Amino acid sequence: MQLHNCGAIWRKSVFVEEVFSGKVVWNGEVEVFDLTGHPKAKRAYGWSHPEGEDNKGERFVTVLEIPPVVSPETAVKMAIYSDIKKGKL
């Protein structure tokens, strides 16, 4: 995994649906990777989603499994929270 300067082994895909106030705010497949050589994380989660004008672009997201991130679901929640804080949502 070049972004985090460590090795990665793909383990599985997990479908995640994040609902807020009764509305689906994100859903899709999250890829789960076991990491080797990372000083803090043993696992990482990754996915992509459309972005940009008319959703013609694609954004790739990776999140390390460092608490409070402990699952694909919490990785998605923290990424959404981060985007809200940055004003992207």
MOZIBEL-V436608 format. One record per residue. N is the residue number from 1. RES is the residue in one small letter. PSI is psi in whole degrees, 0 to 359 (999 if undefined). NEAR is the number of other ideal C-beta (glycine too) atoms within 8 Angstrom. Layout:
n:N res:RES psi:PSI near:NEAR
n:N res:RES psi:PSI near:NEAR
//
This chain:
n:1 res:m psi:98 near:11
n:2 res:q psi:321 near:4
n:3 res:l psi:324 near:5
n:4 res:h psi:12 near:11
n:5 res:n psi:52 near:7
n:6 res:c psi:171 near:9
n:7 res:g psi:155 near:7
n:8 res:a psi:140 near:10
n:9 res:i psi:121 near:7
n:10 res:w psi:135 near:7
n:11 res:r psi:314 near:6
n:12 res:k psi:168 near:6
n:13 res:s psi:139 near:7
n:14 res:v psi:129 near:8
n:15 res:f psi:130 near:8
n:16 res:v psi:135 near:12
n:17 res:e psi:120 near:7
n:18 res:e psi:121 near:12
n:19 res:v psi:134 near:8
n:20 res:f psi:126 near:6
n:21 res:s psi:42 near:4
n:22 res:g psi:4 near:4
n:23 res:k psi:135 near:6
n:24 res:v psi:118 near:7
n:25 res:v psi:341 near:7
n:26 res:w psi:142 near:10
n:27 res:n psi:150 near:7
n:28 res:g psi:183 near:8
n:29 res:e psi:132 near:8
n:30 res:v psi:127 near:14
n:31 res:e psi:135 near:10
n:32 res:v psi:129 near:13
n:33 res:f psi:136 near:13
n:34 res:d psi:137 near:9
n:35 res:l psi:148 near:15
n:36 res:t psi:133 near:8
n:37 res:g psi:7 near:6
n:38 res:h psi:135 near:12
n:39 res:p psi:339 near:2
n:40 res:k psi:328 near:5
n:41 res:a psi:143 near:10
n:42 res:k psi:350 near:6
n:43 res:r psi:155 near:10
n:44 res:a psi:157 near:15
n:45 res:y psi:141 near:15
n:46 res:g psi:150 near:11
n:47 res:w psi:171 near:11
n:48 res:s psi:161 near:7
n:49 res:h psi:157 near:9
n:50 res:p psi:149 near:8
n:51 res:e psi:159 near:7
n:52 res:g psi:189 near:7
n:53 res:e psi:123 near:5
n:54 res:d psi:25 near:4
n:55 res:n psi:34 near:7
n:56 res:k psi:341 near:6
n:57 res:g psi:176 near:8
n:58 res:e psi:134 near:7
n:59 res:r psi:132 near:8
n:60 res:f psi:134 near:7
n:61 res:v psi:134 near:9
n:62 res:t psi:140 near:10
n:63 res:v psi:129 near:11
n:64 res:l psi:148 near:12
n:65 res:e psi:84 near:12
n:66 res:i psi:122 near:6
n:67 res:p psi:135 near:4
n:68 res:p psi:1 near:5
n:69 res:v psi:117 near:12
n:70 res:v psi:5 near:6
n:71 res:s psi:169 near:7
n:72 res:p psi:323 near:10
n:73 res:e psi:315 near:8
n:74 res:t psi:333 near:10
n:75 res:a psi:315 near:13
n:76 res:v psi:315 near:14
n:77 res:k psi:316 near:9
n:78 res:m psi:325 near:11
n:79 res:a psi:319 near:10
n:80 res:i psi:315 near:12
n:81 res:y psi:317 near:8
n:82 res:s psi:318 near:8
n:83 res:d psi:321 near:9
n:84 res:i psi:314 near:9
n:85 res:k psi:326 near:6
n:86 res:k psi:358 near:6
n:87 res:g psi:17 near:5
n:88 res:k psi:342 near:5
n:89 res:l psi:999 near:5
//
